[in-house]
Amino acid sequence: MVVKVLVVDDSGFFRRRVSEILSADSNIQVVGTATNGKEAIDQALALKPDVITMDYEMPMMDGITAVRHIMQRCPTPVLMFSSLTHEGARVTLDALDAGAVDFLPKNFEDISRNPEKVKQLLCEKILSISRSNRRVSAYTPPAPVAAPAPTPAPSSIGSYGSSAPARPAPAPIPARSHAATPSSPAPKRKAYKLVAIGTSTGGPVALQRVLTQLPANFPAPIVLIQHMPAAFTKAFAERLDKLCRISVKEAEDGDILRPGLALLAPGGKQMMIDGRGAVKILPGDERLNYKPCVDITFGSAAKSYGDKVLAVVLTGMGADGREGARLLKQGGSAIWAQDEASCVIYGMPMAIVKAELADAVYSLDDIGRHLVEACL
């Protein structure tokens, strides 16, 4: 089945180049183009494409506003193009919140210098996200940040000083409209020494939904592995830190795991954990597809913590996390997977389930609550 694509960008050169790259793939058909967000909405309604590529900065209506309207009127998987800057990261995260499925760096030099690599990556993304769950039902955006709690969090949690500022209460998660799927029973409580969460496509919004449900006194340290470029992870950690009652920061070499703190693996590098609870940040190995890689972090956690790890695999393409989960499972740790209905891309969790490694399968909206039940 041919995937129909709408290309949206105010640059005539970029529209033509993206259209040429996509049209060269026999599995993809460019059915239309648009020069601004308003045109994108009209074309999405008229052409009903399977995927939309979207620029952010455009006249008349920007890409984020267009994505919001499209998700309300005709939910369609959207691939954003973004710049590899801190501001580009912030804008891209806003676009993912608005409903975009994934993103690619917008680099004109790469398009002219390495067309084969760009073609392969772009076409793979288009074909993958065309199978996403974004159009199954109307998109439900993450809830807005709640007002700060009236009382400060305990001084030992969520702060690096002698006292902690008040952190926002967790935002309520609106119910999704997809059909209910069978879910595993509520977990049994255990004194876990580490919660490790791995994810890829759809992960930024999924992590936000999960982590905003955790209280400031959450007793276990958390490590997060999200497939993301180096320029994005610092901005993403800052965003999560503002949204959550726990603290979140981009991991640095030598950071110490502590309750109520989530450490996000830096993009372009690998994160490992030693038996003393210290984080090691290593250069990204070019032989590895993912930098950071869930398997590497999970594997180091298995070696350091035995049966005291609770690992969660959320939405994402591919099978990263499966082999690390296998090592954790062999050591007696618990593995959870997100269910298919609530995934944007049911790839990584499906790999866990098919390998019979999952101790529990939960909807995204239930994972945060179950983490609290399992650890508090």
N, C-alpha and C positions, 0 to 999 in steps of 0.2 A: 504493500500500500504506500503510495507516494505521500510524503509529508508536505503540506502546503504552508508556505511561509510568507509573512508580510514583513517587509524591511522598512524601518522607520528611522530617518536621519535627515537633518537639514543640510548635510554636506552631499552635494551631487556626486563627488568623487567616491565617498564612502558608500553611498547607496549602490552605485554601479559596481564597485569592487566586491562588496558583500554579495550582491545579486549574482555576479559572475562566478564567484567561488561556490555558492550554493547550487546554482544551476548546472554546474559541471558534475554534480552528483546525481545519478539517475534515480535515486530514492527521494530527491527533494525537488519541489517546484516552487519558484517564487511567483506568487499569484498577484502581487501588487507592491507598491511602495508608497510612502508618505513622507512629507517634509516637516511635519510638526505634530504635536500631540493631538490637536483637534482632528486633523486628517486621519491620524492613526485610529481614533475611536470610530469615525465614520467608515473607514475601510475595514476595520475589524467586524463591525456589524454587517457590512454588505458582503464581504468575502468569506467570513467565517474561517480564517486560517487555523491551522493546527498549532503553529508557533509564531510568535512575533519577536523580531529583534528590535531593540529600542535604545535610542540614544537618550541622554539625560537633558543636555542643554539645547533647547530648540526654541524658535520664536512662537508666539501666540499661546502655546501651552507646552510646559516642560514634560519630560518623560515620566516623572513620578506621578504627576497629576493625571496624566493619560493612563498610566497603569491602574490607578485607583478607579477611574471611571470604567475601564475595560473589565476589571474584576467584578464590578457591581452589575454591569450590563450583559457581558458575554465572557465569563471566565475563560481565559486562554493562557497557556504557558508562555511566559515572556522571558527572553534572554536579554539582559541589559549589557550595554557596553560602557566601560568605566575607565577612568584614568588611574594609574598606579601612584596615587598621592594620598595623603591623609584626608584631604577634602574629598577626593574621589571615593575613598573608602566610606566616609560618612554618608555621601550621597547614595552610594550603592546599597548600604545597609538600610537607608530610608526606602529605597526601591524594593528591597526584599520584604520589608515590613508592609509595603503597599500591595504586595502580591506577586512580584517577579519571582521566578523559580531559580534562576542562576545568573551568572555574569561572566564576562570575559573582558580582559584589558583591551582598551581601544588604543592600539599602537600602530600608527601609520607606517612606521619604519619596518615593522615585522611583516606587514602586508606586502611591502614592495621587495624586501630582502629575502624573506623565507616563505614564499607563497605556499609551498607544499605542506609545511608544518602547520601554517595557519589554516589552510583548507581542511586538513585532517581534523584538527582540534575543533574548528567551528562546526563542521558537518557532524562530528560525533556528538557534540553538545546538542545540536538541533534534533538529531534523531533520538537521543536519550530523553530529552525533556518533552518531546512530543508524546511520550508514553507516561508522563507524570499524571498525578491525580488532580492537577489544578482545575481541570474543567469538569470534574465529576459533580461538583456542587458549587454553589456560590462561595467565593473565598471569604473566610472569616479572619479579619486582621487581628494581630495581637492586641490585647486590651491596652489602653493608655496607662502611663505611669500614674500610680495612685499618689495621693498627698502623703508627705512624710508622716511617719508614726509620731504620736504626741510624746512618747517617752523614748529615751535613748536606748540603744541596744547595749547589752552587757559589755563592759570594757574589755573583756578577754576575747571578744568575737568581733570580727569585721573592722579592726582598726590596727594601726601600727603605733599608735601613741598610747597615752595613759588612759584616755577616755574615748569612746566612740561616738560619732555624731548619729543622730537619728537617721534611720534608713527607711525608704518607702515601704509601706506594707505591700505584700504581694498582690498584684492585680488579679481580679477574678478572670478566669478563662471562660469565654463564651462557648456554649455547646456547639459542636460542629453539626452540620446537617446530614453528614453521611450516615448510612445505615449502621446500626450497632453490629459489632462483631463479637464472637465469643472471646472472653478475656480470661486470663489466668486468675486463680484465687488471690486474695490479698496476701502479701508476703509476711513471713515470720520475722520477728525482730532478732537482730544479731549485732554484735559489737564489731562492725566493720572498721578496719583501719584506713580504708580508702574507697572512694567512689570514683570510677573512671568512666567517662562518657566519650564515645567516638561517633562522629557524624560527618556528612559531606553535603551533597546537594539538598537544600531545604533546611540545613542544620542551623543557620543563624536564628531563624524564627523559632525552630523547634527548641533550641537551647534556651531562648528567651522564655518560652512557655513553661519549660520545666523549672528553670532556676528561679523564676519569680515566685514559685510556690514554696520555696524553702525558707524557713525562719532564720533569723540571725543567729540563733543558738544551735544551728544544725551541727551535730557532733562529729561528723567525719570530714576529713580533708577531701577535696575534689580536684581531679585533673580533667581538662577538656581538650580533646583533639578534634579540631575542625579543619578540613581541607580548605586552605585559604592562602592567598599570596602574602609575602612578607610585609608589604605595605599596609595590609588590612587588619592584621591581628591586634595591633595596639589599639586602633580605633574601636574594634569590636569589643575588646576587653573593657575599655572605658565606657562603652555604651551599656554593657551588661552590668557593670559596677553601679551605674546610675539607676538602673531599673530594679536591681535586686536588693534584698535585705542582707544577704551574705555579701562578702567582698569578692571582687573579681579583678585579676590583673594578668597582664601578659607575663608568662613565666620567664625568669632569668636564671642563668646558671648559678647554682648555690642556694636558690630559694628553698625554704623549709616548709614542708606540708604542715598545715595547722587546721583545726576545726573552723568551720565558717568561712574558709578561704578557698576560692576556686582559681586554679592556675591554668591559663590558656596557653597551649603550645604555640610558640612563635612560628609564623609562616616561613617556609624555606629552610627550616631546621628540624631536628629530631629531639624529642623530649623523653628522657628516661628517669627512673626513680631508683634510688639505692636503698639499702636496708636501714639506713639512718633517717630516712624520711627526707632526704635532700634531693633536689631536682638537678639533673644534668642536662644541659642544652648542648647538642652536638651539631656540627655542620651537616647540612642536607647532602646525602649521598646521591650523586647523579644517577646511579644505577637503580634507585628506587623511584617508583612512579609518584609516590605521595610524600610531600614534605610540608607538614608533619605526617607521619604514618601511624595509624591506630595500632597496627600490629606491633610496632616497636615499643610503644608506651605500655600496651597491655602485657607484652612479653616481659618487660622489665618489672612490672608490678607483680606478675606471677612469681618471678624469681625472688623478689624482696618481701612479699607479704603472704605467700602461700594461699591459705583458704580464707583470708580476711579481706578480700576485695569484692566489691559489688560493681560489675561492669555493665554498662548500658550501651547498646548500639542503636542509634537513631537513623533516620532517613538518609539516603545517600546512594550514589551510583557505585557499582562494582562490589567487591567483596573484602575491602580492607577491614580488618578487625576480626575476621574469622579465625585466622591462625593464632593470633594473640589470645582470642577467647578460648581456643582449644587448650592452650597452655594453662590459662587460668582455671578452666574446668578440670583439667588433670590434677591441679593442685587443690581442688575442693572449693574454689570460689564460685560465686553466683553470677549468672549471665542473664540479662534481660534484653529483649528485643522489642522494638516498636512494631505495632501491628500494621498490616498492609493498608487498611482503610485510612489511617491517619498519616501515612507517609506521603511526602511529595514524590519521592522515588523509592520504590520498594526493592532496593538492591542489596545494600549492606545488611539490613535486618533479615532479608530473605536468605542470604548466605548463612547466617547464624541458625535460622530455623531449619533449613534444609540439611545442615550438618548435624542436626539434633543436639545443638549446644545450648539452646535456650531453656532456662529454668522457668521463665515466665514470659508471656507476650502481652503487652499492655498498649492501650490507646495512648497517644501523646498526652491527652488531657488528664490521664490518670497517673502518669509516671511520677510527676513531682509529689503528689499525695502519697503514693506508695513508697517513694524514697524516704519520706518523713516517717511513715509507719515502720519501715524496715530498720531505720537507724536511730530513731529517738526512743 
